[in-house]
């Protein structure tokens, strides 16, 4: 099955075409109401802080030479499956519709992304689509550049806000009705979204069970839960947050995107290719973020493998001539 190619006149569902100022303001004002902000902040705080606290226990385990090979196997395995759930499932498949697939595989990837415990899928997608619609402007849920002041202190405040601070603020979160109505109408995704707690628990049960199987003891199951649960959550969460903070502050901008998105090469392996962020903002619907041969992008490789197996189709790739049109340092046209 042939891959779909990008047509310049098409707009991503997350990135509407250039609109008048009044329409842009309406995008910024499309905020999701929260029924109980105190409860939401408390849960967010626990999910953010608990892995950090348990990281101390993991450090003690390493210091006392109690770390086993199967703990690392559990960590890498669960890091990979939940990480791809976010990058391939939540991001490229659902947020940007970079490829099409069957309902069961769509639900499978959405469940894996939910197991990463970054929030219910529809809220995640709505926030990210709003980020693209208002990137580094008023209304962006997690820009490090809007409303944080100037100088070093302003930059540090902006980085903190973009990394974790925005999770505790509800004034710019994406409205589900405005930014994710398609997913609210999708029965598979709606089911995964409504059963988020189940998939979060599955994301903790898997490392416990895998540790028990590999180590053969209850203690091995508990250390598997420590490494594949708490430590994995800490790493997956913070590499995801680094896209919002670091990749809008440091790195290179080969494409003219009218925002501060940047490519950060050293972060690409840990984010499964998501750190080619300027590439992504230039071509949001592309299934491939590492568009140069040397740019490490295992999420794109996984999508390509699934395409060869006939499990996904209509994969969006950007032809080189269209990439050339967006280069930041294009030569001036000759008369």
C-alpha positions as CSV (number, residue, x, y, z in Angstrom):
1,X,0.0,0.0,0.0
2,X,1.5,3.4,-1.0
3,X,2.3,6.0,1.6
4,X,0.3,9.1,1.6
5,X,2.3,12.3,0.8
6,X,1.9,15.7,2.2
7,X,0.1,18.3,0.2
8,X,1.1,21.8,1.0
9,X,-2.5,23.1,1.0
10,X,-3.6,20.6,3.6
11,X,-3.8,21.6,7.3
12,X,-3.3,19.3,10.2
13,X,-6.3,18.9,12.6
14,X,-4.0,20.4,15.2
15,X,-2.7,23.2,13.2
16,X,-5.4,25.2,11.4
17,X,-4.5,27.4,8.5
18,X,-3.6,31.0,9.1
19,X,-6.7,32.7,10.6
20,X,-7.7,36.2,11.4
21,X,-6.8,37.6,14.8
22,X,-10.3,37.1,16.1
23,X,-10.2,33.4,15.1
24,X,-6.8,33.0,16.7
25,X,-8.1,34.6,19.9
26,X,-11.0,32.1,19.9
27,X,-8.5,29.2,19.8
28,X,-6.6,30.7,22.7
29,X,-9.8,31.0,24.7
30,X,-10.9,27.4,24.0
31,X,-10.1,26.2,27.5
32,X,-11.3,22.9,29.1
33,X,-13.1,23.5,32.4
34,X,-12.1,21.5,35.4
35,X,-14.7,20.3,37.9
36,X,-12.4,20.1,40.9
37,X,-9.1,21.9,40.5
38,X,-7.8,21.1,44.0
39,X,-8.3,17.3,43.4
40,X,-6.7,17.6,40.0
41,X,-3.7,19.4,41.4
42,X,-3.4,16.9,44.2
43,X,-3.4,13.9,41.9
44,X,-1.0,15.6,39.5
45,X,1.3,16.4,42.5
46,X,1.3,12.7,43.6
47,X,2.0,11.4,40.1
48,X,4.8,13.9,39.7
49,X,6.4,13.6,43.2
50,X,6.0,9.9,44.0
51,X,8.3,8.6,41.3
52,X,11.0,11.2,42.4
53,X,10.7,10.0,46.0
54,X,10.9,6.3,45.0
55,X,13.9,7.2,42.8
56,X,15.8,7.5,46.1
57,X,14.9,3.9,46.9
58,X,16.2,2.9,43.5
59,X,19.5,4.8,44.2
60,X,19.8,3.0,47.5
61,X,19.3,-0.3,45.7
62,X,22.1,0.5,43.3
63,X,24.4,1.7,46.1
64,X,23.9,-1.5,48.0
65,X,24.5,-3.6,44.9
66,X,21.0,-5.0,45.1
67,X,20.2,-4.1,41.5
68,X,19.6,-7.2,39.4
69,X,19.7,-7.7,35.6
70,X,16.0,-8.4,35.5
71,X,15.3,-5.0,37.1
72,X,16.9,-3.3,34.1
73,X,15.2,-5.6,31.6
74,X,11.8,-4.7,33.2
75,X,12.7,-1.0,33.1
76,X,13.8,-1.0,29.4
77,X,10.8,-3.2,28.3
78,X,8.1,-1.1,30.0
79,X,9.9,2.2,29.1
80,X,9.7,1.1,25.4
81,X,6.1,0.0,25.3
82,X,4.7,3.0,27.2
83,X,7.1,5.4,25.4
84,X,5.9,4.1,22.0
85,X,2.3,4.4,23.3
86,X,2.9,8.1,23.7
87,X,5.0,8.8,20.6
88,X,3.3,6.6,18.1
89,X,-0.1,6.3,19.7
90,X,-1.1,9.5,21.5
91,X,1.1,11.8,19.3
92,X,1.6,10.7,15.7
93,X,-1.5,8.5,15.3
94,X,-4.2,10.4,17.4
95,X,-3.1,14.0,17.6
96,X,-1.8,14.4,14.1
97,X,-3.4,11.5,12.2
98,X,-0.1,10.6,10.6
99,X,-1.4,7.2,9.6
100,X,-4.5,5.1,9.6
101,X,-5.0,1.7,11.3
102,X,-7.6,-0.7,12.5
103,X,-9.8,0.0,15.5
104,X,-8.1,-2.7,17.6
105,X,-4.6,-1.4,16.9
106,X,-5.8,2.2,17.5
107,X,-7.1,1.0,20.9
108,X,-4.0,-0.9,21.6
109,X,-1.7,2.1,21.2
110,X,-4.1,4.3,23.1
111,X,-4.0,1.8,26.0
112,X,-0.2,1.7,25.9
113,X,0.0,5.5,26.0
114,X,-2.5,5.6,28.9
115,X,-0.3,3.1,30.8
116,X,2.5,5.8,30.7
117,X,0.2,7.7,33.1
118,X,0.5,11.1,31.4
119,X,-3.3,11.6,31.7
120,X,-6.4,10.4,29.8
121,X,-5.9,10.2,26.0
122,X,-8.5,12.8,24.9
123,X,-7.2,15.5,27.3
124,X,-3.6,14.8,26.2
125,X,-4.5,15.2,22.6
126,X,-6.6,18.3,23.2
127,X,-3.7,20.0,25.0
128,X,-1.3,19.1,22.3
129,X,-3.4,20.3,19.5
130,X,-4.0,23.6,21.3
131,X,-0.2,23.8,21.7
132,X,0.2,23.6,17.9
133,X,-2.6,26.0,17.2
134,X,-1.1,28.6,19.5
135,X,2.5,27.6,19.6
136,X,4.6,30.1,21.7
137,X,1.7,32.6,21.6
138,X,-1.0,33.4,24.1
139,X,-3.1,30.3,24.6
140,X,-0.2,27.8,24.3
141,X,-0.6,25.6,27.4
142,X,3.1,25.1,28.0
143,X,5.2,27.8,26.1
144,X,8.4,28.8,28.0
145,X,8.2,32.2,26.2
146,X,4.8,33.7,27.0
147,X,4.1,35.7,30.2
148,X,7.2,34.7,32.2
149,X,9.1,38.0,32.3
150,X,12.5,38.8,30.9
151,X,16.2,38.1,31.7
152,X,17.6,35.0,33.3
153,X,14.8,34.8,35.9
154,X,12.1,35.0,33.3
155,X,13.8,32.3,31.2
156,X,14.1,30.0,34.2
157,X,10.4,30.6,35.1
158,X,9.5,29.8,31.6
159,X,11.5,26.6,31.5
160,X,9.9,25.5,34.8
161,X,6.4,26.3,33.6
162,X,6.9,24.5,30.2
163,X,8.4,21.5,32.0
164,X,6.1,20.8,34.9
165,X,4.4,24.0,36.1
166,X,1.7,24.0,33.4
167,X,0.4,20.7,34.7
168,X,-0.9,22.5,37.8
169,X,-2.5,25.3,35.9
170,X,-5.9,25.0,34.2
171,X,-6.3,28.4,32.5
172,X,-4.9,27.3,29.1
173,X,-5.8,23.6,28.8
174,X,-7.2,22.6,25.5
175,X,-11.0,22.3,25.2
176,X,-12.0,18.7,24.3
177,X,-15.0,20.0,22.3
178,X,-12.8,22.4,20.3
179,X,-9.7,20.4,19.8
180,X,-10.6,16.7,20.2
181,X,-14.2,16.3,19.1
182,X,-13.2,13.6,16.6
183,X,-11.9,11.5,19.5
184,X,-15.0,12.1,21.6
185,X,-17.0,10.5,18.8
186,X,-14.6,7.5,18.4
187,X,-16.1,4.7,20.5
188,X,-12.7,2.9,20.8
189,X,-10.8,6.0,22.1
190,X,-13.8,7.1,24.2
191,X,-13.7,3.7,26.0
192,X,-9.9,3.9,26.5
193,X,-10.3,7.4,27.8
194,X,-13.1,6.5,30.3
195,X,-11.1,3.6,31.6
196,X,-7.8,5.5,32.1
197,X,-7.3,4.3,35.7
198,X,-7.5,0.6,34.5
199,X,-4.7,1.2,32.0
200,X,-2.7,3.1,34.5
201,X,-2.9,0.1,36.8
202,X,-2.1,-2.3,34.0
203,X,1.1,-0.1,33.4
204,X,2.1,-0.9,37.0
205,X,0.9,-4.6,37.0
206,X,3.1,-5.4,34.0
207,X,6.4,-4.6,35.6
208,X,5.4,-6.3,38.8
209,X,4.5,-9.5,36.9
210,X,7.5,-9.3,34.6
211,X,9.8,-8.9,37.6
212,X,8.2,-11.8,39.4
213,X,8.5,-14.1,36.3
214,X,12.1,-13.1,35.6
215,X,13.3,-13.1,39.2
216,X,11.1,-15.8,40.6
217,X,10.3,-14.1,43.9
218,X,7.8,-11.6,45.3
219,X,10.7,-9.3,46.1
220,X,11.8,-9.5,42.4
221,X,8.2,-8.5,41.5
222,X,8.4,-5.5,43.9
223,X,11.8,-4.3,42.5
224,X,10.4,-4.8,39.0
225,X,7.5,-2.5,40.1
226,X,10.1,0.0,41.4
227,X,12.1,0.1,38.2
228,X,9.4,-0.6,35.6
229,X,6.8,1.5,37.5
230,X,8.3,4.4,39.5
231,X,11.6,4.9,37.8
232,X,10.1,4.3,34.3
233,X,7.4,6.9,35.1
234,X,9.9,9.4,36.2
235,X,12.0,9.0,33.0
236,X,9.2,8.8,30.5
237,X,7.4,11.8,32.1
238,X,10.5,14.0,32.2
239,X,11.7,13.2,28.7
240,X,8.2,14.1,27.5
241,X,8.2,17.3,29.4
242,X,11.6,18.1,28.0
243,X,10.0,18.4,24.5
244,X,7.9,21.2,25.9
245,X,10.7,23.0,27.7
246,X,14.1,22.1,26.2
247,X,13.0,21.7,22.6
248,X,11.4,25.2,22.7
249,X,14.6,26.8,24.1
250,X,17.8,25.0,23.0
251,X,18.8,23.5,19.7
252,X,18.7,24.2,16.0
253,X,16.0,25.6,13.8
254,X,16.5,24.4,10.2
255,X,12.9,25.2,9.3
256,X,11.0,28.5,9.4
257,X,8.1,27.6,11.7
258,X,7.2,31.1,13.2
259,X,7.7,29.7,16.7
260,X,10.6,28.6,19.0
261,X,10.5,24.9,18.3
262,X,14.0,23.4,17.9
263,X,15.8,20.1,17.1
264,X,17.8,18.7,20.0
265,X,19.8,15.8,18.7
266,X,21.1,14.4,22.1
267,X,17.5,14.1,23.3
268,X,16.2,12.1,20.3
269,X,17.2,8.6,21.5
270,X,15.5,9.0,24.8
271,X,12.3,10.4,23.2
272,X,12.1,7.9,20.4
273,X,12.6,10.6,17.8
274,X,10.3,13.2,19.2
275,X,13.2,15.7,19.9
276,X,13.4,16.5,16.2
277,X,10.8,19.1,17.3
278,X,11.5,21.9,14.7
279,X,11.0,19.3,12.0
280,X,7.8,18.3,13.6
281,X,6.4,21.8,13.9
282,X,7.3,22.4,10.3
283,X,5.4,19.3,9.2
284,X,3.0,18.3,12.0
285,X,1.2,15.6,10.1
286,X,4.4,13.8,9.1
287,X,4.8,10.3,10.6
288,X,8.6,10.8,10.3
289,X,10.2,13.4,12.6
290,X,13.8,12.5,11.8
291,X,13.5,13.5,8.2
292,X,17.3,13.3,7.5
293,X,18.9,9.8,7.1
294,X,21.1,10.4,10.2
295,X,18.3,11.6,12.5
296,X,17.4,8.8,15.0
297,X,13.7,8.2,14.9
298,X,12.6,4.7,16.1
299,X,9.0,5.8,16.3
300,X,9.1,6.3,12.5
301,X,10.8,2.9,12.1
302,X,8.1,1.2,14.1
303,X,5.4,2.8,11.9
304,X,7.3,1.8,8.8
305,X,7.5,-1.8,10.1
306,X,3.8,-1.9,10.8
307,X,3.1,-0.5,7.3
308,X,5.1,-3.3,5.8
309,X,3.0,-5.8,7.7
310,X,-0.1,-4.2,6.4
311,X,-1.2,-3.1,9.9
312,X,-1.1,0.7,9.2
313,X,-1.7,2.6,6.0
314,X,-1.9,6.1,4.5
315,X,1.3,7.0,6.2
316,X,2.2,10.7,5.7
317,X,5.7,11.4,4.6
318,X,7.0,14.8,3.3
319,X,8.6,14.8,-0.1
320,X,12.0,16.5,-0.2
321,X,10.8,19.3,-2.5
322,X,8.1,20.3,0.1
323,X,10.7,20.2,2.8
324,X,12.9,22.6,0.8
325,X,10.1,25.2,0.7
326,X,10.2,25.6,4.5
327,X,14.0,25.8,5.1
328,X,14.9,28.8,7.2
329,X,17.9,29.7,5.1
330,X,16.5,29.4,1.6
331,X,18.4,31.3,-1.0
332,X,16.7,34.5,-2.2
333,X,14.9,34.0,-5.6
334,X,16.8,35.3,-8.5
335,X,15.2,37.8,-10.9
